Amino acid sequence: MELDLPPPGRGTVVEQSWQLLRLDPVLGATRGDLDALRDYMANSAETTLLSLAQWIAEAPPV
């Protein structure tokens, strides 16, 4: 398997969108609860992607 990675500095844009289809009580009881969950998930995804990018950048060349 061969990976074609862009040179350092070009990066990748990641976009996430949400569509509320129904309100599930386990996700929260109010719109504020849902907004807090959305923000938490967005921060979690960003942290994961930054860690992955750092891991890739520090990996020795193959």
PEJO-V245720 format. One record per residue. RES is the residue in one small letter. PHI is phi in radians with two decimals (999 if undefined). OMEGA is omega in radians with two decimals (* if undefined). D_LAST is the distance of its C-alpha to the last C-alpha in whole Angstrom. Layout:
res=RES phi=PHI omega=OMEGA d_last=D_LAST
res=RES phi=PHI omega=OMEGA d_last=D_LAST
This chain:
res=m phi=999 omega=3.14 d_last=12
res=e phi=-2.08 omega=3.11 d_last=10
res=l phi=-1.83 omega=3.07 d_last=10
res=d phi=-1.79 omega=-3.11 d_last=12
res=l phi=-1.65 omega=3.11 d_last=12
res=p phi=-1.19 omega=3.10 d_last=15
res=p phi=-1.08 omega=3.14 d_last=15
res=p phi=-0.97 omega=3.08 d_last=16
res=g phi=1.73 omega=-3.12 d_last=19
res=r phi=-1.56 omega=3.03 d_last=20
res=g phi=1.01 omega=3.14 d_last=20
res=t phi=-2.31 omega=3.09 d_last=21
res=v phi=-1.58 omega=3.10 d_last=25
res=v phi=-2.05 omega=-3.12 d_last=26
res=e phi=-2.20 omega=3.13 d_last=29
res=q phi=-2.29 omega=3.08 d_last=31
res=s phi=-2.22 omega=-3.10 d_last=35
res=w phi=-2.15 omega=3.01 d_last=37
res=q phi=-2.35 omega=-3.13 d_last=40
res=l phi=-1.42 omega=-3.14 d_last=43
res=l phi=-1.62 omega=3.07 d_last=44
res=r phi=-2.81 omega=3.14 d_last=47
res=l phi=-1.67 omega=3.12 d_last=47
res=d phi=-1.78 omega=-3.07 d_last=46
res=p phi=-0.96 omega=-3.13 d_last=48
res=v phi=-1.19 omega=3.14 d_last=45
res=l phi=-1.50 omega=-3.13 d_last=43
res=g phi=2.45 omega=-3.07 d_last=46
res=a phi=-1.75 omega=-3.08 d_last=50
res=t phi=-2.31 omega=3.08 d_last=50
res=r phi=-1.09 omega=3.10 d_last=48
res=g phi=-1.08 omega=3.08 d_last=47
res=d phi=-1.07 omega=3.14 d_last=45
res=l phi=-1.16 omega=3.10 d_last=43
res=d phi=-1.09 omega=3.11 d_last=42
res=a phi=-1.13 omega=3.11 d_last=41
res=l phi=-1.13 omega=3.10 d_last=39
res=r phi=-1.03 omega=-3.13 d_last=37
res=d phi=-1.11 omega=3.11 d_last=37
res=y phi=-1.07 omega=-3.12 d_last=35
res=m phi=-1.15 omega=3.11 d_last=33
res=a phi=-1.11 omega=3.12 d_last=32
res=n phi=-1.13 omega=3.13 d_last=31
res=s phi=-1.12 omega=3.12 d_last=29
res=a phi=-1.11 omega=-3.14 d_last=27
res=e phi=-1.12 omega=3.11 d_last=26
res=t phi=-1.07 omega=3.13 d_last=26
res=t phi=-1.10 omega=-3.11 d_last=23
res=l phi=-1.17 omega=3.10 d_last=21
res=l phi=-1.14 omega=3.10 d_last=21
res=s phi=-1.14 omega=3.12 d_last=20
res=l phi=-1.12 omega=3.12 d_last=17
res=a phi=-1.08 omega=3.12 d_last=16
res=q phi=-1.15 omega=3.13 d_last=16
res=w phi=-1.06 omega=3.14 d_last=14
res=i phi=-1.14 omega=-3.11 d_last=11
res=a phi=-1.13 omega=-3.10 d_last=12
res=e phi=-1.60 omega=-3.12 d_last=12
res=a phi=-1.20 omega=3.10 d_last=9
res=p phi=-1.16 omega=3.12 d_last=6
res=p phi=-1.06 omega=3.13 d_last=4
res=v phi=-1.59 omega=* d_last=0
